[in-house]
Amino acid sequence: MTEDLPSPALLPSGLTDLLPPEAAREAALVEAMHAVFAAHGYERVKPPLLEFEDSLLAGSGAAVADQTFRLMDPDSHRMMGLRADTTPQVARIAATRLGGVARPLRLSYSGQVLRVRGNQLAPQRQIPQVGIELIGTDCAEADAEIALVSVEALAAAGIAAPSLDITLPTMAPALLDAAGVQGDLRHKLARALDRKDAAAVHALAAQAGPPANGLTALLTAAGPADGALAALAAASLPPAARAIADNAAAIVAAIRARAPGLRITLDPVEFRGLQYHVGVAFTLYGPGNTGELARGGRYMSGGETATGMTLYPDTVARAVAPAPLPHRVFIPRGADAVAAAELRTQGFITVAALSDTDTPQSLRCSHTLRGRAAAPIEENA
C-alpha cells in the first residue's frame, strides 16, 4: 500500500518550494523595496491571510472573487476567504482601523496571496506581493508619486531602466456611454478592443456612430506617450472622455518633471483585467522579456479615492542578476567566539561546527577561521 502513496515532495499544481539561496534573495528584494517605501513616508501594515468572505470580497475585492479560496470557520461557522490580492485588505484597514487618521494616508505591505488558478503565462497560484497605497486624495501628483516611488523601489532591487505603461480603462466605457451603445453591440466592441482588432473596432464603431467611431483612431494611437497624448488632444471627445485625457496628460507631465528619462507608453483604450480601476492604470516592465514587474492604478478604497501599485518580487528576482553571496566561513569547535563575531560584522556568514564530523565541505564553506581571519579553502585541500 505504501508504494501507492505520492511522494512527500509532490505539491499541488502552481505551488512550489523556494529553496536557498533564492528564498533569502527574494526576502532581501522585499526589504530593499520596503526601505524605499519607508523613506517616502509609507507605513507598513500586515493584514491576515484569512478574513470573513463578506468583508474580503467587498469593494475592489469583488474583482478577485472567482480567484478566492473559501473555507468554513469552525468557530463562527461563517465563510472565510484566503486572500487572492492584498489591496482590498489595505482598503479595509484604511476605512476601519485607520479611518480617523488624517489623509492622505500612505501605507505599504508585503506577503503571499493564493489564487484558485494560474494562467498560461503565469501558472503560479501562490504569489508574493509587495506594494504601496496612497489613500484619500485624487490628483495627478498622487498617481505620479505612486509610479515614481515604484520605479525607485525597482531600482533599489536592481532594475535600473524599467518602462511604464499607462492605460485608461475608463476611456472606452466613457465613449460607449456617450454614444449610447449597449447590449450585444457594446459587448462585441469591448471584445474587439480587448483583442486589439482594429478592423472589427472600425466596423462596429461605425454602427454605433459618434463618438464611438473615434475608438479606431485611439486604438491605433497606442505607443509612446507623446504620440498617444497628441492623438487624444486632437480627438473630438465628449466631456467625460476629455477629462480622462486631460488627467492622463497631467499625470505624464508630473512624472516627466521628476523622471525625464523614464520610458512611458500610453494605451488610451486598454481596459483588460482592470475592472475596478476608476482612473489611470499602470504596468511596469523590465528590460527584455521579463514580464510584468508591477501593476496598479486608481481605484475606490471604501468611499474614498486611492491609488496604488503592487510589485511582484518573484518576477523582479528573475529579472535581475543574482548578487554575489557572502562567503561562508567554517568555525571549528572551540574557536574564538569573538573572532567569529568580528567576521559577521565584516559581512561574512559564519557556520559553526557542532561535531567532529562537520567539515568545511559538508557545511558548504569557502573559508575557514584561522587565527582571527577568514582564510580561503583550497579546492583540492
Secondary structure, 3 states (H helix, E strand, C coil): CHHHCCCCCCCCCCCCCCCCCHHHHHHHHHHHHHHHHHHCCCEECCCCCEEEHHHHCCHHHHHHHHHCEEEECCCCCCEEEECCCCHHHHHHHHHCCCCCCCCCEEEEEEEEEECCCCCCCCCCCEEEEEEEEEECCCCHHHHHHHHHHHHHHHHHHCCCCCEEEEECCCHHHHHHHHHCCCHHHHHHHHHHHHCCCHHHHHHHHHHHCCCHHHHHHHHHCCEEHHHHHHHHHHCCCCHHHHHHHHHHHHHHHHHHHHCCCCEEEEECCCCCCCCCEEEEEEEEECCCCCCEEEEEEEEEECCEEEEEEEECHHHHHHHCCCCCCCCEEEECCCCCHHHHHHHHHCCCEEEECCCCCCCCCCCCCCEEEECCEEEECCCCC
